[in-house]
Amino acid sequence: MSNTIIDKNVLDDVLKKFNVSSLVDTSIRQMCQIVDKLERETGVRYIRMELGNPGLPPVQLGVDAEIEALKQGIAAVYPDIQGYKPLKNEIKKFVKNFLDLDVNEENCLPTVGSMMGSFTSFMTLIHIHKEKKKLLFLDPGFPVHKLQAKVLGSGSDHIDVYNYRGKKLEEALEKYLSTGEFYGLIYSNPNNPSWIVFTDEELQIIAKIAKKYDVVVIEDLAYFGMDFRQDYGKPGVPPYQPTIGKYYDQYILLISSSKVFSYAGQRIAMMVVSPELFNRHFPDLKTNFHSDHFGTALIFESIYSVSSGTSHSPQYALYAILKAVNEGKYNFRDEVLIYGEKAKIMKKHFLENGFQLVYDKDVDKPIADGFYFTVKYPGLDGNEILYQLLLHGIGAISLKITGSDIHEGIRACVSLIPMEMMDELGRRLKIMKENIEQNKK
C-alpha cells in the first residue's frame, strides 16, 4: 500500500477515543470533533467537507449595523418576541420581491437560526390534530431535523424522493399521507445534500396531496436562490425562487441567513407562516396550549418557551442586509456564485479518481453545481469510504444520516475548501484510489 496521508494507527486511536463503532451513523458535529482531533494529533490540514459552514466573510452591511446597535445599548433590552418591527417589514418585502408571495408583517418572524424555526414549528404542529402525530421527510435532508422530531416525540416516515421525481411523486405522497397520520411534511429546496430542485410540477403535486389530507408543508430554504442555473437575485423580477407558497396556503417557510448572507455565527433566520395558517384555529391545540389560534400558540407559547425572543443585535444586522437587498443595492447571488465554481472543480477531481455521483440527475438534467454534491466509490460501503477519506486527510458525512436510501454514499460540502487546496484534494484522492485498488489485489 502507498503511503496514506495520516497513520492508520492514529486514526484508529481517535475513533476509539470517540467511541465510534459506525462512521455512517456519526453525526455532523461528531465528525467535526473527530477531524479536529485528527488535525491536532497529526498536524495535517484536513480538507473539510463535513460541515456546511459558509466559506465567505459575513455581509459587511450586517456587521456594521449590528455593531452600531450594540453601541446604542440594544444588548440591555429584551427583544420583542414577535421580532423587530422594521425587520418584519423587510422580511415581508423580501418574500414579495424574491418569492412573489404576499404575506403580512405578523407572518414574518425572526428566529435563532432556521433550526429554531423548524423546532418550534414541529413543537406546535404535532398538537394541531390529536390523531396526527407523524412528520414526513422528503429525503435526503438535513439530519438535525430528524433529531428535532425525535426529541419532541414525533413519529416520522421518509421518502427518498430521488426515486419519485415528476409524476411518480404523487403516488409516493398518496401512499403515506392517505393514512391520516401526518401533521406535516418537510423538504429543502435546493435539496441538502443532493442539490436537486423541485420543479413547479412537483410543487403542485405536493400542494395537491397536502391539501387533500390537510397536511402543513414546511419548506426549508436554507440555500435560497442558490440554484445557479437561474438568476433569482433581482428583486421583483422573474424568475422567482420556486416555492410551495405559489400553490398552497398551509405552509411555513424557513429562510436562513447562514449561507446566502454568510451570517451563520449569529444564528439569525426568518420563519414565514402563511396568513391562512397563521390565523387558523385548531381546537386540539387547547390540550397543550392556552390558545387554539396557530400564530398565537406558535409565538407566545412555542417560541417563548424556547427563547424569549431572537437575539436583538442580529435582527438589526438582518434588517440592514434585507433593506439593501430589497432596494437592489446588494446582490446576494453574485457573492455566493463561488460555491458553484468550487463544486465543478471538486466533482472533476472525484470523478477522475474512481468516484461516481450518487444523485447525478435533476429529473432529466445533470445535477447543478452548488453548495453540496454526493458521491460513492464502487465496491466500498459507507463505513469504508468514510474511513478511507479520513485516512487520506478528507472529512465528510454519510448519506445514511440524511435519510438517503443509498447508505454507501457521502455528502461533500464545498464551502470550506479554498481554491488553493483544490489541487491537494486531487492529489489525496489519487493516492486514495491507488491504495484502494492496490488493496484489492
Beta strands, then each sheet from edge to edge (+ up, - down):
strand 1: 47-48
strand 2: 108-111
strand 3: 134-139
strand 4: 155-160
strand 5: 182-188
strand 6: 216-220
strand 7: 251-256
strand 8: 269-273
strand 9: 356-357
strand 10: 361-362
strand 11: 365-366
strand 12: 372-376
strand 13: 394-395
strand 14: 397-398
strand 15: 410-413
sheet 1: 1+ 13+
sheet 2: 2+ 8- 7+ 6+ 5+ 3+ 4+
sheet 3: 9+ 12- 15+ 14-
sheet 4: 10+ 11-
end
